[in-house]
Amino acid sequence: MKKLAGFIVIMLVIIIAVCTYRKKDMFELQKGIAQELIRFHVRANSDSDSDQLLKLKVKDSVITYLEPKLSQSGSIDETRQILNDNMDVIHDLAIKTLAENGSDYPVKVYFEESYFPIKTYGDITLPPGDYEAFRIDIGESEGKNWWCVLYPPLCFVDATHGSLPDSSKDKLKNILTEDEYKTVTTTTSSSTFRFKYLTFLNGIFK
């Protein structure tokens, strides 16, 4: 009995140590990923069907405007500068789109750096953590948001079928390390642990 209790204690110590290591490892990976990306978020006034539809119309208008400007951007700094230079135009475009659809909601357009939960776009999953984002808030901005990635330019492809084309993934490959790329292209969830170094534990924690 004492041997069993001792074994359990040792296993718990190992599990805690591995979990702590993996948490630190994921934190460093997320930081590396975030340094190479600019996210794009459009938040609706509310979750009503009409407000969610307005959100998508604003998103479509802005994406159509930005595509020729950002699709050839060679760096995150260049993309950031283009967005800064066009912020007023994007604001006016969003207001115009809303007005054309019978809405007089105010609009805010800005950069932010804040915490985001785990998010999936097509078959790309970004781990939770702090990211730089270009934001458009509509009205009270209390509804669900639409999101994608402006740099590298992943917003300009169809991700509705659950996967991004290889050309878009190649853009990610070019700016992320191998481990970072594997992190965003491997299906995960915020509650999933895979023990990288002590593989015999994988069978226990499926």
Secondary structure, DSSP 8 states (H G I E B T S, - for coil): -HHHHHHHHHHHHHHHHHHHHHHHHHHHHHHHHHTT-EEEEEE-S-SSHHHHHHHHHHHHHHHHHHHHHHTT--SHHHHHHHHHHTHHHHHHHHHHHHHHTT----EEEEEEEEEE--EEETTEEE-SEEEEEEEEEETT--S-EEEEEEETT-TTS--TTS---HHHHHHHHHHS-HHHHHHHHS---TT----SS-GGGTTT--
